[in-house]
Amino acid sequence: MQSPAQPKYRPFPPVNLPDRQWPNRTLTQAPIWCSVDLRDGNQALAQPMSVEEKLEYFDMLVKIGFKQIEVGFPSASQIEFDFCRRLIEENRIPDDVSIQILCQCREELITRSLEALRGAKNVIFHLYNSTSPAQRKYVFNADKAAIVKIATDAVALLKKHGAALIASGTNLQLEYSPESFTSTELDFALEICEAVTDVWQPTVENKIILNLPATVEYATPNVHADQIEWMCRHLTRRDCTIVSLHTHNDRGTGIAATELGMLAGADRVEGTLFGNGERTGNLDIVTVALNLYTHGIEPGLDFSNINEIREVYERCTRMEVPPRSPYAGELVFTAFSGSHQDAIKKSWSVQKSGQPWDVLYIPIDPADIGRSYKAIIRINSQSGKGGVAYILENEYGFELPKAMHKEIGKVINDLADTSGRELTSEEIYATFQREYLDRTSPVAIKQFKTTETDSAVQCEATVVINGQTQSLSAEGNGPIDAFVRALASADLPKFEVQSYSEHSLGKGAEAKAVSYIQIKTGRGYMLYGAGTDTNIELASIKAIVCALNRVLAK
């Protein structure tokens, strides 16, 4: 980097729009969506998709709900041409879906593209030419009038040669892009769009699509919104025009630029799944659509099985969705932080069906997009007691008493510190089982039964203490009290039961009971034990033995 940067780089000029309206608007409906995965996205792949992969991808886009799909550049190569023909000849295009093709403003390319479209029901013919000062100077060496003529001549040719296609029953709609719109002087962008519209003569019933691309993202999103609002205000046939956005992500703000552009008046959005595209990529339609969904706006696209969509995308494009990619990334619903885990658990526990979603740190219910709750909380050395309790409850059914969270949290945290890595839920459960459920040393219970009398409960227990079998008995006001009194007759630390809770583990005839018991010894130790059994009474006895063994281990 050079220091200072100012002599080499210039700030992007603002738009003179002092009475801009978009900052005070709120999005209330989804735009018209157009997927450009099969063209703009495909051309950015190191290994472009095969025809079979493109067919599978097209079917997926239709299933998601796209009604406009740019399928390729049929005049650019035989593969692109053949793909377009297969879609049409094999009747793969639903009647309510328009296929879109891209074409430069040259007569031989226009006629070739029209050949590829024979027999299609709904077609968007996308013409473009570059309009920015740098393009005019370095690429075309042409003045503004010559650039306008390139566009209007191409539209006239399309109108002439496309007449036969229309006569055969095809609904033909024109899309025009002044390429590098955001780098073009606004008055010239308006001039060329108006000139193209003059030639095409759209109607309210068959509108022209004016696509205003941020071919390279140079400005902040608010400047992009100003540019879109300025155009929407100045177009003379706004009622016959669909204003379309096509943002890229060079500054990392393509999504924000699109959302603000929609506020500024745009009707339509082009983009790709997960933002695939040249350089830093196109707009990520998944994110924008689900952003609308989380604000209660029906997006018109179905991402209820985002994992399946991601699998097809990754297999066909050989690209990977980053783990932190919004909504679809592996880790986007995952909390490692202890404080976050605690907040998630507490807010989740009071979330009720039918109420507005209000779970902390999770802006969308993962189930709405086919994501599992399993990955929401994952454990490493930064995690806390709430996260461990969440996993044990949501994956294994153990509803630990709140006071027990700290105990098990420290056990798991020590393990994570030692291992230096993330712990799996299986490792967490195995540790819980080893620490609480399977402790049989130095005290083990072999047999336990109770007999009720008029005023008390008599217990008889056979226990093994340090390898020696002993028979113990005592009376108490219940099975737990009687067993504690019986243990008091053995050579063991004296203790009192501080708290007790239980619940069923599973459902039906095979369900077990789980008990949690906290004891306090004369030396001040307070520890929990847990026990499971099909008999609730025996589950409690096992919990006492576990707590006692944990005390003795200290």
MODA-V739359 format. One record per backbone hydrogen bond with DSSP energy under -1.0 kcal/mol. NH is the residue of the N-H (numbers start at 0). CO is the residue of the C=O. If there is no record, write none. Layout:
nh=NH co=CO
nh=NH co=CO
This chain:
nh=7 co=4
nh=8 co=4
nh=16 co=14
nh=19 co=16
nh=23 co=20
nh=24 co=21
nh=31 co=266
nh=33 co=268
nh=34 co=67
nh=35 co=270
nh=40 co=35
nh=41 co=36
nh=42 co=38
nh=44 co=41
nh=53 co=49
nh=54 co=50
nh=55 co=51
nh=56 co=52
nh=57 co=53
nh=58 co=54
nh=59 co=55
nh=60 co=56
nh=61 co=57
nh=62 co=58
nh=63 co=59
nh=64 co=60
nh=65 co=60
nh=68 co=97
nh=69 co=34
nh=70 co=99
nh=75 co=72
nh=80 co=76
nh=81 co=77
nh=82 co=78
nh=83 co=79
nh=84 co=80
nh=85 co=81
nh=86 co=82
nh=87 co=83
nh=88 co=84
nh=89 co=85
nh=90 co=87
nh=91 co=86
nh=96 co=93
nh=97 co=66
nh=98 co=121
nh=99 co=68
nh=100 co=123
nh=101 co=71
nh=102 co=125
nh=105 co=103
nh=109 co=105
nh=110 co=106
nh=111 co=107
nh=112 co=108
nh=113 co=109
nh=114 co=110
nh=115 co=111
nh=117 co=114
nh=119 co=116
nh=122 co=170
nh=123 co=98
nh=124 co=172
nh=125 co=100
nh=126 co=174
nh=127 co=102
nh=128 co=176
nh=130 co=178
nh=135 co=131
nh=136 co=132
nh=137 co=133
nh=138 co=134
nh=139 co=134
nh=141 co=135
nh=146 co=142
nh=147 co=143
nh=148 co=144
nh=149 co=145
nh=150 co=146
nh=151 co=147
nh=152 co=148
nh=153 co=149
nh=154 co=150
nh=155 co=151
nh=156 co=152
nh=157 co=153
nh=158 co=154
nh=159 co=155
nh=160 co=156
nh=161 co=157
nh=165 co=161
nh=166 co=162
nh=167 co=163
nh=168 co=165
nh=169 co=164
nh=170 co=120
nh=172 co=122
nh=174 co=124
nh=175 co=208
nh=176 co=126
nh=178 co=128
nh=178 co=176
nh=181 co=212
nh=182 co=179
nh=183 co=180
nh=188 co=184
nh=189 co=185
nh=190 co=186
nh=191 co=187
nh=192 co=188
nh=193 co=189
nh=194 co=190
nh=195 co=191
nh=196 co=192
nh=197 co=193
nh=198 co=194
nh=199 co=195
nh=200 co=196
nh=202 co=205
nh=207 co=239
nh=208 co=173
nh=209 co=241
nh=210 co=175
nh=211 co=243
nh=213 co=245
nh=214 co=212
nh=223 co=219
nh=224 co=220
nh=225 co=221
nh=226 co=222
nh=227 co=223
nh=228 co=224
nh=229 co=225
nh=230 co=226
nh=231 co=227
nh=232 co=228
nh=233 co=229
nh=234 co=230
nh=239 co=236
nh=240 co=237
nh=241 co=207
nh=243 co=209
nh=244 co=267
nh=248 co=280
nh=251 co=248
nh=256 co=252
nh=257 co=253
nh=258 co=254
nh=259 co=255
nh=260 co=256
nh=261 co=257
nh=262 co=258
nh=263 co=259
nh=264 co=261
nh=265 co=260
nh=266 co=242
nh=267 co=242
nh=268 co=31
nh=269 co=244
nh=270 co=33
nh=271 co=282
nh=274 co=271
nh=275 co=272
nh=280 co=277
nh=282 co=246
nh=284 co=271
nh=287 co=283
nh=288 co=284
nh=289 co=285
nh=290 co=286
nh=291 co=287
nh=292 co=288
nh=293 co=289
nh=294 co=291
nh=295 co=292
nh=296 co=291
nh=301 co=63
nh=305 co=368
nh=308 co=304
nh=309 co=305
nh=310 co=306
nh=311 co=307
nh=312 co=308
nh=313 co=309
nh=314 co=310
nh=315 co=311
nh=316 co=312
nh=317 co=313
nh=324 co=321
nh=327 co=325
nh=328 co=324
nh=330 co=322
nh=331 co=328
nh=333 co=330
nh=334 co=375
nh=337 co=381
nh=340 co=336
nh=341 co=337
nh=342 co=338
nh=343 co=339
nh=344 co=340
nh=345 co=341
nh=346 co=342
nh=347 co=343
nh=348 co=344
nh=350 co=347
nh=354 co=351
nh=361 co=358
nh=367 co=364
nh=368 co=365
nh=369 co=366
nh=370 co=365
nh=375 co=372
nh=377 co=334
nh=382 co=379
nh=387 co=383
nh=388 co=384
nh=389 co=385
nh=390 co=386
nh=391 co=387
nh=392 co=388
nh=393 co=389
nh=394 co=390
nh=396 co=392
nh=397 co=391
nh=399 co=397
nh=403 co=400
nh=404 co=401
nh=407 co=403
nh=408 co=404
nh=409 co=405
nh=410 co=406
nh=411 co=407
nh=412 co=408
nh=413 co=409
nh=414 co=410
nh=415 co=411
nh=416 co=412
nh=417 co=413
nh=418 co=414
nh=419 co=415
nh=422 co=378
nh=427 co=423
nh=428 co=424
nh=429 co=425
nh=430 co=426
nh=431 co=427
nh=432 co=428
nh=433 co=429
nh=434 co=430
nh=435 co=431
nh=437 co=432
nh=443 co=463
nh=445 co=461
nh=446 co=461
nh=448 co=459
nh=450 co=457
nh=452 co=455
nh=456 co=475
nh=457 co=450
nh=458 co=473
nh=459 co=448
nh=460 co=471
nh=461 co=446
nh=462 co=469
nh=463 co=443
nh=464 co=467
nh=465 co=441
nh=467 co=464
nh=469 co=462
nh=471 co=460
nh=473 co=458
nh=475 co=456
nh=481 co=477
nh=482 co=478
nh=483 co=479
nh=484 co=480
nh=485 co=481
nh=486 co=482
nh=487 co=483
nh=488 co=485
nh=489 co=486
nh=491 co=489
nh=495 co=519
nh=497 co=517
nh=498 co=517
nh=500 co=515
nh=502 co=513
nh=504 co=511
nh=510 co=507
nh=511 co=504
nh=512 co=532
nh=513 co=502
nh=514 co=530
nh=515 co=500
nh=516 co=528
nh=517 co=498
nh=518 co=526
nh=519 co=495
nh=520 co=524
nh=521 co=493
nh=523 co=520
nh=526 co=518
nh=528 co=516
nh=530 co=514
nh=532 co=512
nh=538 co=534
nh=539 co=535
nh=540 co=536
nh=541 co=537
nh=542 co=538
nh=543 co=539
nh=544 co=540
nh=545 co=541
nh=546 co=542
nh=547 co=543
nh=548 co=544
nh=549 co=545
nh=550 co=546
nh=551 co=547
nh=552 co=548
nh=553 co=550
